[in-house]
Amino acid sequence: MSSRKGFTVWLTGLSGAGKTTLAVLLATQLRARGVRIEVLDGDEVRANLSKGLGFSKEDRDINIRRIGYVCRLLSRNGVGTLSAAISPYSAIRDEVRLAVEQEGAKFIEVFVKCPITVLAKRDVKGLYQKALSGELKGFTGVSDPYEEPLAPDVVVETDRESLDFSIRKILQALEQRGLIPNADLSRPRRVRSVLSQSWKRHAQRSSTVRAAGRGRSLTLLKRLFLKRQIRKR
Amino acid sequence: MSSRKGFTVWLTGLSGAGKTTLAVLLATQLRARGVRIEVLDGDEVRANLSKGLGFSKEDRDINIRRIGYVCRLLSRNGVGTLSAAISPYSAIRDEVRLAVEQEGAKFIEVFVKCPITVLAKRDVKGLYQKALSGELKGFTGVSDPYEEPLAPDVVVETDRESLDFSIRKILQALEQRGLIPNADLSRPRRVRSVLSQSWKRHAQRSSTVRAAGRGRSLTLLKRLFLKRQIRKR
């Protein structure tokens, strides 16, 4: 039984800002350090826990509360949980923080920051175009609110920083709080090679990514990059 | 990091058969052996994950799938998870078993068996009276189906066995599969004192129960017994 406390890393930010990419690579890094990790990706959780819910404020709040409930269960059992849902409303984020911390686990809010102009240009899923043209209603940041965190534990700026730097910032926050063991430099080179890429290169040279770790991280990565390839065609 | 695999103990049976009582006492026993345990009580999960869902077959299935999803997440992270939902349909129970086992975790189906005549007489929550009078529609075992497990891993007969014996059966199944360490007889007496009570005495002498373990087990126990006290008035 590990005596180490669980924790929740709560990645919040606009669609396409890089939450899932960060979560998946963080998970690979953390598992390589022997930490038990679960990624709660917004889309995956919607499919498993919130099918039928829409994108009204009420439904979004219910969805985030459900993710928060699962984070709480996992965290209090020593699992590091990475949430990658937009979670636009600060009150609900604070509610989840309280619930996790009441269990004696840490809650690390990470603001995945990227200007909407950059996101609309990247438009990984083609959603910004639809939202800006009015085809897609209630889209966070365009036609639905996003409340930026006022006092996040970590801010990563994915339009300015390398992916490596963003990951290191979050790892450092976890190390400083004693939540994870310090980096072991003897870890496989192929893991580090992923981290030497910038966010831009990361998106372009997707085929070079060979993330170590569990099968499902790799599958998720592949899915992510596949989407990008399809878009390019 | 514990090298021990997680597992899911899936208690299935009619309302009032003793699923939650068993789960709460099992949790206390298992935590005393140093095993990380979560209890997913049917009512609690409905409040946190399935608010708004009803009791149609479709809604019941969604509810059980959600519990199964959480069991899977916890089990694959080394947590022992005890589900105490009625889960009337065998196909969905089998689906959850498959999902848990695909993660390399064990799934132990426990049939919490008790004749409906005994349950209607006990009627802990006063629901059988309402169901039998027709006031409550779609009540499992009365006006809604319950599919008994054909090949459960453990059967406990709560109208015939002592609570002690029922608990021991489940613990033995877990021990035999190498999922939990063997009993440590040096554990606090007050834990063992709970187990020396029969199911009947357990319901009557509620005030004598002093379960060791985490606060929330105790709170859950208190809530259970409080309900009974209110009913008696």
Chai-1 contact restraints between the chains, C-beta under 6 A:
chainA,res_idxA,chainB,res_idxB,connection_type,confidence,min_distance_angstrom,max_distance_angstrom,comment,restraint_id
A,M1,B,S2,contact,1.0,0.0,6.0,A-B,restraint_1
A,M1,B,G34,contact,1.0,0.0,6.0,A-B,restraint_2
A,S2,B,M1,contact,1.0,0.0,6.0,A-B,restraint_3
A,G34,B,M1,contact,1.0,0.0,6.0,A-B,restraint_4
A,R36,B,N77,contact,1.0,0.0,6.0,A-B,restraint_5
A,E38,B,L73,contact,1.0,0.0,6.0,A-B,restraint_6
A,N48,B,Y69,contact,1.0,0.0,6.0,A-B,restraint_7
A,L49,B,L49,contact,1.0,0.0,6.0,A-B,restraint_8
A,L49,B,R66,contact,1.0,0.0,6.0,A-B,restraint_9
A,R66,B,L49,contact,1.0,0.0,6.0,A-B,restraint_10
A,Y69,B,N48,contact,1.0,0.0,6.0,A-B,restraint_11
A,L73,B,E38,contact,1.0,0.0,6.0,A-B,restraint_12
A,N77,B,R36,contact,1.0,0.0,6.0,A-B,restraint_13
A,N77,B,V79,contact,1.0,0.0,6.0,A-B,restraint_14
A,V79,B,N77,contact,1.0,0.0,6.0,A-B,restraint_15
